[in-house]
Amino acid sequence: MRTNDAQMLVLSALADGPLHGYAVNTAIERMTGSRLGRGSLSGALARLRDKQLIEYLPGEGRRRPVRLTAEGRTVLGRELDALVDVAGQLFETVVPDRTAYQERLNATDQARVYQQVLLDALDARPGQHLLDWGCGTGAALPALARAATARGRVLGVDHDPQMVRRAAERAAGLPRTGVLRADVHRLPLADADIDRIRTDRLLQHLADPAAALAEARRVLRPGGRLVAAEPDWDTLAVDHPDPATARAYTRHLADRIVRNPLIGRQLPRLAAESGLTVRSVVPVTPLFRDVREADRVLGLQRNTERAVTAGYLTREQARDWLDHLACGPFLASVTVFVVTAERVGG
Ligand SMILES: C[S@@+](CC[C@H](N)C(=O)[O-])C[C@H]1O[C@@H](n2cnc3c(N)ncnc32)[C@H](O)[C@@H]1O
């Protein structure tokens, strides 16, 4: 529902029965978080009355109750049905293919911004041995190959065969670049063989991030560097007139959807505990102002449905939540921590 559409708000406020003018505005405030200005409320009431969508009941002055006419109820029903259709077309309901999802995410402006911070921190040089740890579809391999040049070497590692296939296609055209299918907890690499490890949103999925970081330290040569970008899902902030619903949505995502939801903030501590020396921690907060763009990354409708099933949101809250996200001005953000750590000494 467009919250600036005063006539629709008045019709919706009257859906449960007659109210006087002041109570109409109180009902609107309950639905949207703000009241209509006096002029806009009286203008909407006058226009709805002219169109015979509402009618006044007997009473005194401003306290005269107003109610929907039969035609008003029909118009409201029609508008709400149209709204459900809009939400249905706007949000993605089918789970996207894993590789397509990663390709799409990597193509967003939001990803490009923190990935550039990651690449700058990596400071990869010609002739170095570079590892893309959990390389996914290999989107970062071309940039790593350019940095290492034909004098260096680039390796992507991932355990998912579909990801490895796509990454290998990318690597085929690049100098001295290969892809290996392996579990990052147990790398088939010699000790102290790698100059730089790049990793992006891998650790949030791992069974044992601490063990994996120890493995990263093992394969880094002394003076070698790991740069990791990981989100902190507790920081997911979505604007909604009912902050409790937004918090419940974020809590569900952090509690039930992501394996290591707080890895962003935990990473500097875990890296230090694995024997690495943490050089810098840079928080980057991608911002979404376009609901469709955010949905393609956050799966808003799918995760809302899961939150209902898991008991974090009621059906009614979920409907209000999606209606508002679909039609109101949209804002969401989540912080990604870019952590640079080095292996110092032997
Ligand atoms: C969120 S994706 C990120 C992919 C890639 N870094 C990118 O930026 O497009 C996480 C990747 O980690 C891989 N992964 C998860 N657990 C792994 C493990 N134990 N060993 C190797 N790869 C793993 C997944 O297959 C997936 O490709």
The ligand as an SDF file (V2000), in Angstrom:
LIG
                    3D

 27 29  0  0  0  0  0  0  0  0999 V2000
   28.7780  -17.2080   -0.3810 C   0  0  0  0  0  0  0  0  0  0  0  0
   29.6970  -18.1870   -1.4900 S   0  0  0  0  0  0  0  0  0  0  0  0
   30.9450  -17.0350   -1.9450 C   0  0  0  0  0  0  0  0  0  0  0  0
   31.6680  -17.4390   -3.1790 C   0  0  0  0  0  0  0  0  0  0  0  0
   32.7810  -16.5250   -3.6340 C   0  0  0  0  0  0  0  0  0  0  0  0
   33.7070  -16.2280   -2.5850 N   0  0  0  0  0  0  0  0  0  0  0  0
   32.2580  -15.2610   -4.2520 C   0  0  0  0  0  0  0  0  0  0  0  0
   32.6270  -14.2030   -3.7600 O   0  0  0  0  0  0  0  0  0  0  0  0
   31.4800  -15.3140   -5.2000 O   0  0  0  0  0  0  0  0  0  0  0  0
   30.5430  -19.3130   -0.4220 C   0  0  0  0  0  0  0  0  0  0  0  0
   31.3200  -20.3570   -1.1540 C   0  0  0  0  0  0  0  0  0  0  0  0
   32.0300  -21.1450   -0.2010 O   0  0  0  0  0  0  0  0  0  0  0  0
   31.9980  -22.4970   -0.6280 C   0  0  0  0  0  0  0  0  0  0  0  0
   32.2260  -23.3630    0.5530 N   0  0  0  0  0  0  0  0  0  0  0  0
   31.4540  -23.4770    1.6470 C   0  0  0  0  0  0  0  0  0  0  0  0
   31.9870  -24.3540    2.5000 N   0  0  0  0  0  0  0  0  0  0  0  0
   33.1320  -24.8020    1.9570 C   0  0  0  0  0  0  0  0  0  0  0  0
   34.1510  -25.7410    2.3510 C   0  0  0  0  0  0  0  0  0  0  0  0
   34.0680  -26.3750    3.5200 N   0  0  0  0  0  0  0  0  0  0  0  0
   35.1860  -25.9370    1.5240 N   0  0  0  0  0  0  0  0  0  0  0  0
   35.2670  -25.3030    0.3200 C   0  0  0  0  0  0  0  0  0  0  0  0
   34.3490  -24.4160   -0.1130 N   0  0  0  0  0  0  0  0  0  0  0  0
   33.2870  -24.1660    0.6920 C   0  0  0  0  0  0  0  0  0  0  0  0
   30.6420  -22.6520   -1.2630 C   0  0  0  0  0  0  0  0  0  0  0  0
   30.5820  -23.7510   -2.1370 O   0  0  0  0  0  0  0  0  0  0  0  0
   30.4720  -21.3120   -1.9720 C   0  0  0  0  0  0  0  0  0  0  0  0
   30.9400  -21.3630   -3.2800 O   0  0  0  0  0  0  0  0  0  0  0  0
  1  2  1  0
  2  3  1  0
  2 10  1  0
  3  4  1  0
  4  5  1  0
  5  6  1  0
  5  7  1  0
  7  8  2  0
  7  9  1  0
 10 11  1  0
 11 12  1  0
 11 26  1  0
 12 13  1  0
 13 14  1  0
 13 24  1  0
 14 15  1  0
 14 23  1  0
 15 16  2  0
 16 17  1  0
 17 18  1  0
 17 23  2  0
 18 19  1  0
 18 20  2  0
 20 21  1  0
 21 22  2  0
 22 23  1  0
 24 25  1  0
 24 26  1  0
 26 27  1  0
M  CHG  2   2   1   9  -1
M  END
$$$$
